[in-house]
Amino acid sequence: MDKNKSVADFMNSFLNTPEPKIDNEYYEIEEQYFRQFGHGVPREMLPDSISTEQIKNAFFPKRIISLNY
């Protein structure tokens, strides 16, 4: 296999990958946490199995309206 061809294929695939949607609710949690503590939510201190949804539920357990678009 031509090494240059595989790199070009990878880069084209990478560039054609659509951007993920922004989770506005989680973004707001990050903003509030930063304003309160001066840094973002410390994900490196959480287990890998913790999902973004679980973090949102921990901060706002009784969410009435989801801001996800």
C-alpha positions in Angstrom: 0.0 0.0 0.0 1.2 3.5 -0.9 1.9 5.3 2.4 1.2 8.7 0.9 -2.1 7.5 -0.5 -3.2 6.2 3.0 -2.2 9.5 4.6 -4.1 11.5 2.0 -7.2 9.2 2.4 -7.1 9.7 6.2 -6.8 13.5 5.9 -9.6 13.7 3.5 -11.8 11.5 5.7 -10.8 13.6 8.7 -11.6 16.9 6.9 -15.0 15.5 5.7 -16.1 14.5 9.2 -19.0 16.7 10.3 -18.6 18.8 13.4 -20.4 17.5 16.5 -23.4 19.4 17.7 -22.7 21.6 20.8 -24.5 20.5 23.9 -25.7 23.9 25.1 -26.8 22.6 28.4 -23.4 21.1 29.3 -21.7 24.2 27.9 -23.8 26.3 30.4 -22.7 24.0 33.3 -19.1 24.4 32.2 -19.5 28.2 32.2 -21.2 28.3 35.6 -18.5 26.0 37.1 -15.8 28.1 35.6 -17.3 31.3 37.1 -17.6 29.7 40.5 -14.3 27.8 40.7 -12.0 29.4 38.1 -11.6 26.2 36.0 -13.7 23.7 34.1 -15.4 20.6 35.4 -12.4 18.3 36.3 -13.2 15.4 34.0 -9.8 13.8 34.6 -10.8 13.2 38.3 -14.0 11.4 37.3 -14.3 7.8 36.3 -14.2 7.2 32.5 -17.6 5.6 32.7 -19.2 8.9 33.7 -21.3 10.4 30.9 -22.0 14.0 30.1 -25.6 13.3 30.8 -24.7 12.0 34.3 -22.7 15.2 35.0 -25.7 17.3 33.8 -28.0 15.3 36.2 -25.6 15.8 39.1 -25.6 19.6 38.6 -29.3 20.0 37.7 -31.1 16.9 38.9 -34.6 18.4 38.4 -34.2 19.8 34.9 -37.5 20.8 33.5 -36.5 22.0 30.0 -33.6 20.5 28.0 -31.6 23.1 26.1 -30.2 20.5 23.6 -30.9 21.4 20.0 
